């Protein structure tokens, strides 16, 4: 089970275990149609909206926020030097 070219395929093992434990059948939306909004418009923007609503912050957004904060601190320090 889950072996390809002599090594273990971990994703296959994880998915098979997930299926054994009920998998998607335990999901409250299982068997229900997707809302039209999920497949309309820009799929990437829909993903970002759903992820944001769920509290997920992509790594690049975290970095962007950190860089913005660092730049603001540098500007503040530079202004203090000039005064």
SELOFI-997353 format. One line per field, with one value per residue: residue in three letters; x, y negated, z of N, C-alpha, C in turn. Coordinates in steps of 0.02 Angstrom, whole numbers, always signed. Layout:
residu <- [Ala;...]
n_x <- [X;...]
n_y <- [Y;...]
n_z <- [Z;...]
ca_x <- [X;...]
ca_y <- [Y;...]
ca_z <- [Z;...]
c_x <- [X;...]
c_y <- [Y;...]
c_z <- [Z;...]
This chain:
residu <- [Unk;Unk;Unk;Unk;Unk;Unk;Unk;Unk;Unk;Unk;Unk;Unk;Unk;Unk;Unk;Unk;Unk;Unk;Unk;Unk;Unk;Unk;Unk;Unk;Unk;Unk;Unk;Unk;Unk;Unk;Unk;Unk;Unk;Unk;Unk;Unk;Unk;Unk;Unk;Unk;Unk;Unk;Unk;Unk;Unk;Unk;Unk;Unk;Unk;Unk;Unk;Unk;Unk;Unk;Unk;Unk;Unk;Unk;Unk;Unk;Unk;Unk;Unk;Unk;Unk;Unk;Unk;Unk;Unk;Unk;Unk;Unk;Unk;Unk;Unk;Unk;Unk;Unk;Unk;Unk;Unk;Unk;Unk]
n_x <- [+42;+31;+160;+283;+400;+486;+481;+388;+232;+179;+70;-29;-50;-96;-215;-288;-307;-383;-498;-540;-579;-695;-683;-731;-864;-891;-894;-991;-1045;-1051;-1111;-1194;-1236;-1112;-1107;-1160;-1078;-953;-898;-904;-850;-688;-589;-474;-483;-600;-553;-458;-542;-623;-522;-472;-586;-587;-481;-354;-193;-96;+78;+154;+80;+96;+233;+233;+164;+253;+364;+310;+286;+418;+474;+397;+443;+577;+562;+506;+614;+709;+649;+654;+792;+815;+752]
n_y <- [+60;-106;-116;-174;-150;-90;-169;-242;-315;-445;-532;-455;-360;-442;-491;-373;-331;-438;-419;-295;-335;-400;-515;-638;-622;-656;-791;-938;-991;-889;-805;-907;-1034;-1143;-1318;-1442;-1553;-1502;-1456;-1559;-1713;-1772;-1641;-1635;-1753;-1721;-1613;-1681;-1765;-1672;-1607;-1713;-1743;-1629;-1650;-1626;-1674;-1703;-1660;-1753;-1868;-1889;-1916;-2032;-2118;-2121;-2181;-2306;-2357;-2362;-2456;-2569;-2589;-2620;-2740;-2818;-2820;-2886;-3011;-3054;-3071;-3181;-3281]
n_z <- [+0;-48;-100;-209;-330;-237;-122;+14;-14;+62;+56;-6;+96;+200;+143;+122;+255;+299;+221;+275;+402;+378;+305;+190;+216;+344;+339;+356;+239;+149;+7;-29;-148;-220;-180;-299;-300;-272;-388;-477;-552;-504;-464;-384;-307;-238;-163;-82;-9;+62;+135;+211;+286;+363;+443;+395;+349;+215;+190;+115;+133;+269;+270;+193;+278;+388;+326;+292;+420;+469;+380;+412;+543;+517;+446;+548;+640;+562;+545;+677;+690;+610;+678]
ca_x <- [+0;+64;+232;+298;+472;+523;+474;+320;+198;+146;+5;-77;-66;-137;-281;-323;-328;-437;-558;-560;-610;-756;-665;-775;-931;-899;-899;-1062;-1068;-1047;-1171;-1232;-1205;-1073;-1143;-1140;-1024;-890;-872;-914;-801;-617;-582;-421;-512;-647;-512;-429;-597;-640;-465;-471;-642;-569;-425;-291;-153;-41;+145;+177;+45;+130;+296;+217;+146;+314;+405;+277;+299;+489;+484;+368;+489;+636;+542;+499;+681;+743;+619;+682;+861;+813;+725]
ca_y <- [+0;-171;-114;-188;-149;-69;-213;-250;-376;-467;-562;-400;-332;-490;-494;-310;-334;-488;-386;-244;-369;-434;-565;-695;-608;-691;-862;-958;-1007;-829;-788;-967;-1068;-1203;-1380;-1470;-1601;-1467;-1444;-1617;-1766;-1753;-1586;-1653;-1801;-1683;-1577;-1727;-1787;-1616;-1596;-1769;-1734;-1574;-1671;-1606;-1728;-1673;-1680;-1813;-1925;-1900;-1950;-2099;-2156;-2132;-2230;-2371;-2380;-2380;-2519;-2623;-2601;-2654;-2810;-2851;-2831;-2936;-3076;-3074;-3094;-3248;-3330]
ca_z <- [+0;-47;-119;-278;-342;-178;-63;+39;-34;+124;+41;-15;+161;+237;+113;+136;+325;+301;+195;+323;+459;+357;+256;+177;+240;+408;+325;+356;+171;+107;-31;-47;-206;-206;-196;-364;-290;-268;-455;-520;-542;-500;-416;-337;-260;-195;-115;-33;+35;+107;+179;+257;+333;+408;+484;+365;+320;+176;+213;+82;+163;+333;+255;+171;+338;+425;+289;+299;+489;+474;+344;+453;+599;+489;+432;+612;+666;+520;+562;+742;+679;+578;+726]
c_x <- [+43;+137;+238;+374;+512;+519;+400;+292;+155;+77;-48;-98;-112;-208;-321;-347;-386;-502;-585;-598;-672;-743;-713;-846;-944;-905;-972;-1089;-1068;-1114;-1213;-1198;-1164;-1115;-1117;-1081;-955;-858;-882;-861;-730;-608;-529;-446;-561;-608;-485;-483;-614;-584;-461;-526;-627;-510;-357;-257;-96;+27;+168;+142;+77;+195;+285;+201;+209;+358;+376;+291;+371;+503;+455;+413;+551;+620;+535;+567;+718;+715;+646;+753;+862;+788;+771]
c_y <- [-62;-170;-127;-189;-134;-115;-221;-317;-398;-496;-509;-370;-378;-491;-431;-307;-382;-457;-334;-274;-408;-489;-623;-684;-641;-767;-883;-975;-948;-815;-848;-1001;-1128;-1265;-1408;-1518;-1567;-1458;-1503;-1670;-1739;-1701;-1603;-1702;-1768;-1645;-1623;-1752;-1734;-1605;-1651;-1762;-1679;-1591;-1651;-1667;-1697;-1701;-1745;-1875;-1941;-1938;-2022;-2145;-2172;-2185;-2300;-2400;-2401;-2447;-2578;-2640;-2638;-2728;-2849;-2868;-2886;-3006;-3101;-3099;-3165;-3301;-3342]
c_z <- [+0;-66;-193;-285;-279;-118;-46;+14;+24;+111;+29;+51;+201;+209;+126;+208;+333;+276;+243;+382;+440;+307;+251;+203;+307;+400;+322;+286;+124;+73;-51;-106;-182;-219;-262;-356;-288;-336;-502;-504;-541;-445;-363;-285;-212;-142;-61;+16;+85;+158;+232;+309;+384;+452;+457;+335;+282;+198;+180;+109;+231;+322;+234;+231;+380;+392;+297;+369;+498;+439;+383;+512;+575;+474;+497;+642;+627;+535;+629;+736;+653;+627;+783]
